Amino acid sequence: MVLASPGWAAAQGEDSKGTPYRPGDTVTTPLPDAEEESEFRDRYGVSGDPQQGDDVTAQVRYVLEGIVVSGNSRTKTRLIRKFVPLKPGDFLDPESPELLATEWRLMGTGWFDSVDISLERGAERGYVVMVVEVKERNTVVIEQLVAGLSKGVKETTDRGRTLFPWLGFKVTETNLAGLGIRLSGTALLSEFQQGGRVDLHYPKLIKDEYGIRFASYFLNGREFFGNQPLVSVPCGMPTCPGTSIVTNAVVRYRRGGFVIGTGKDFTTKLRYRLDWIGDIVSVLSRPEAASEVRGNDILPINFAIQDGRSFVSTIRFALIFDKRDDPGITKEGVLFRGDVLVGTRVLGSDYDFLKLEASVRRWWRLPWNHTIRLGAFGGAAFGNTPFFYLFHISDLTDLIPSRFLEMQLDSRPPPNLLGTSIENNYLGELAWRIDLGYNIPVYERARERGLREINLYTLIGLLSLANLRDPRAGILGYDGFSRYPIDLTFDFGFRFDTRVGVFQVGFSTLLGFIRL
């Protein structure tokens, strides 16, 4: 952000009298003399006397004459102006941090390769014009592209577990028709599980302040339960007239629903979202009774879902503070998100529960252009929470595939690196994670090219997953430090920033294709 000298070529906009600026127009204003400058400082409360050598730069306030946007061919000018928290006639401090925050907020949309805000002299003394210069980027991006080999079964009565491939992807148009409309399509394809979701978000639709969100989804899933599960099923063979014991506890279900919501920006960095989520869940099959090993005990499995068809009606409130320089490969900034999810019978839900989550990530750019990142996450669930809203171990560790569309992809547990009681916990009501990451740029080139940047990244973290019902002394059979459900996670590899999205290939990615 710079304060430019007299003389500038405007691209779009108008002056304080309503005369439009056109490409090639030049407005020049002579510098004020001492008497005029003194009158201006008296009028607008500027202290200090430049004739005596006083530094008055930090106290100078100008009047904003207009806002000019240049460099945009797809994004509507009026949409970009909505991100500027000022309007013509407002007082403007050239050193205001809001100007830099506006640049970061526009970069955070993912629509631009670069954003630069400068101030030009206006048509009258004491007035300035804000020039927002942008360089647009491709807005159709692949937000997620994951694949691997999963180990699972079709249903509980299967005698063994097999490996099968799966593919998940999310493609998004982040700026549909140049109006800031975000349209996403997500899909999961595998032999035993399939799912799809469509999301539409129209920001600043109502009174140029409130956005509208809509989503619809349908999932055909399998959820694997139990630590060394034991399930009694009909034998089904002439030589075995009774029942037999299998080591699979699988819930087959279908889940569909809608999301309707809104949101608003409090400032250029702080915004909120408010959504209603309606889920219809149909359990196709599940074991009538099953048990699992927990330390020295054998306890019944809580499947955390009702038989047959049930309805989950929830309200979700999210508060987001986003001050990142780039949403793709971030070099500096902070991102905070807090979520409150409430399911209640007052809204027609068959489940009463409360889920709280908070996460924060902070990036620092080091003098030698490397980046260090510190992250923290914590959450708790209370009440009769459906299994897909509970915390899953795959969401915390990098050493097995994470859930996709809230569907569990792999029945295998992660390695228990610290040898603690966390090996008993795959679903939990209490979860936390802290991690430390380090990025090293190994390749950079012009932003207009297909491959913009390659970063080498490393990450190490500590995580925990537990249940409220677990005794304070921990699970029986563990002593000392091993009583605490804590484990390590790590990852390393490369991130590629391209015109169609950011791709990550690392150790955790390769694990998805390895038969552990």
Rosetta blueprint (number, residue, H / E / L):
1 M L
2 V L
3 L E
4 A L
5 S L
6 P L
7 G L
8 W L
9 A E
10 A L
11 A L
12 Q L
13 G L
14 E E
15 D L
16 S L
17 K L
18 G L
19 T L
20 P E
21 Y L
22 R L
23 P L
24 G L
25 D L
26 T E
27 V L
28 T L
29 T L
30 P L
31 L L
32 P L
33 D L
34 A H
35 E H
36 E H
37 E H
38 S H
39 E H
40 F H
41 R H
42 D H
43 R H
44 Y H
45 G L
46 V L
47 S L
48 G L
49 D L
50 P H
51 Q H
52 Q H
53 G L
54 D L
55 D L
56 V L
57 T H
58 A H
59 Q H
60 V L
61 R L
62 Y E
63 V E
64 L E
65 E E
66 G E
67 I E
68 V E
69 V E
70 S E
71 G L
72 N L
73 S L
74 R L
75 T L
76 K L
77 T H
78 R H
79 L H
80 I H
81 R H
82 K L
83 F L
84 V L
85 P L
86 L L
87 K L
88 P L
89 G L
90 D L
91 F E
92 L E
93 D L
94 P L
95 E L
96 S L
97 P H
98 E H
99 L H
100 L H
101 A H
102 T H
103 E H
104 W H
105 R H
106 L H
107 M H
108 G H
109 T L
110 G L
111 W L
112 F E
113 D E
114 S E
115 V E
116 D E
117 I E
118 S E
119 L E
120 E E
121 R E
122 G L
123 A L
124 E L
125 R L
126 G L
127 Y E
128 V E
129 V E
130 M E
131 V E
132 V E
133 E E
134 V E
135 K E
136 E E
137 R L
138 N L
139 T L
140 V E
141 V E
142 I E
143 E E
144 Q E
145 L E
146 V E
147 A E
148 G E
149 L E
150 S E
151 K E
152 G E
153 V L
154 K L
155 E L
156 T L
157 T L
158 D L
159 R L
160 G L
161 R L
162 T E
163 L E
164 F E
165 P E
166 W E
167 L E
168 G E
169 F E
170 K E
171 V E
172 T E
173 E E
174 T E
175 N E
176 L E
177 A L
178 G L
179 L L
180 G L
181 I E
182 R E
183 L E
184 S E
185 G E
186 T E
187 A E
188 L E
189 L E
190 S E
191 E L
192 F L
193 Q L
194 Q E
195 G E
196 G E
197 R E
198 V E
199 D E
200 L E
201 H E
202 Y E
203 P E
204 K E
205 L E
206 I E
207 K L
208 D L
209 E L
210 Y E
211 G E
212 I E
213 R E
214 F E
215 A E
216 S E
217 Y E
218 F E
219 L E
220 N E
221 G E
222 R E
223 E E
224 F E
225 F L
226 G L
227 N L
228 Q L
229 P L
230 L E
231 V E
232 S E
233 V E
234 P E
235 C L
236 G L
237 M E
238 P L
239 T L
240 C E
241 P L
242 G L
243 T E
244 S E
245 I E
246 V E
247 T L
248 N L
249 A L
250 V E
251 V E
252 R E
253 Y E
254 R E
255 R E
256 G E
257 G E
258 F E
259 V E
260 I E
261 G E
262 T E
263 G E
264 K E
265 D E
266 F L
267 T L
268 T L
269 K L
270 L E
271 R E
272 Y E
273 R E
274 L E
275 D E
276 W E
277 I E
278 G E
279 D E
280 I E
281 V E
282 S E
283 V E
284 L E
285 S E
286 R L
287 P L
288 E L
289 A L
290 A E
291 S E
292 E E
293 V E
294 R E
295 G L
296 N L
297 D E
298 I E
299 L E
300 P E
301 I L
302 N L
303 F L
304 A L
305 I L
306 Q L
307 D L
308 G L
309 R E
310 S E
311 F E
312 V E
313 S E
314 T E
315 I E
316 R E
317 F E
318 A E
319 L E
320 I E
321 F E
322 D E
323 K E
324 R E
325 D L
326 D L
327 P L
328 G L
329 I L
330 T L
331 K L
332 E L
333 G E
334 V E
335 L E
336 F E
337 R E
338 G E
339 D E
340 V E
341 L E
342 V E
343 G E
344 T L
345 R H
346 V H
347 L H
348 G L
349 S L
350 D L
351 Y L
352 D L
353 F E
354 L E
355 K E
356 L E
357 E E
358 A E
359 S E
360 V E
361 R E
362 R E
363 W E
364 W E
365 R E
366 L L
367 P L
368 W L
369 N L
370 H L
371 T E
372 I E
373 R E
374 L E
375 G E
376 A E
377 F E
378 G E
379 G E
380 A E
381 A E
382 F E
383 G E
384 N L
385 T L
386 P L
387 F H
388 F H
389 Y H
390 L L
391 F E
392 H E
393 I H
394 S H
395 D H
396 L H
397 T L
398 D L
399 L L
400 I L
401 P L
402 S L
403 R L
404 F E
405 L L
406 E L
407 M E
408 Q L
409 L L
410 D L
411 S L
412 R L
413 P L
414 P L
415 P L
416 N L
417 L L
418 L L
419 G L
420 T L
421 S H
422 I H
423 E H
424 N H
425 N L
426 Y L
427 L E
428 G E
429 E L
430 L E
431 A E
432 W E
433 R E
434 I E
435 D E
436 L E
437 G E
438 Y E
439 N E
440 I E
441 P E
442 V E
443 Y E
444 E E
445 R L
446 A L
447 R L
448 E L
449 R L
450 G L
451 L E
452 R E
453 E E
454 I E
455 N E
456 L E
457 Y E
458 T E
459 L E
460 I E
461 G E
462 L E
463 L E
464 S E
465 L E
466 A E
467 N L
468 L L
469 R L
470 D L
471 P L
472 R L
473 A L
474 G L
475 I L
476 L L
477 G L
478 Y L
479 D L
480 G H
481 F H
482 S H
483 R H
484 Y L
485 P L
486 I E
487 D E
488 L E
489 T E
490 F E
491 D E
492 F E
493 G E
494 F E
495 R E
496 F E
497 D E
498 T E
499 R L
500 V L
501 G E
502 V E
503 F E
504 Q E
505 V E
506 G E
507 F H
508 S H
509 T H
510 L H
511 L H
512 G L
513 F L
514 I L
515 R L
516 L L
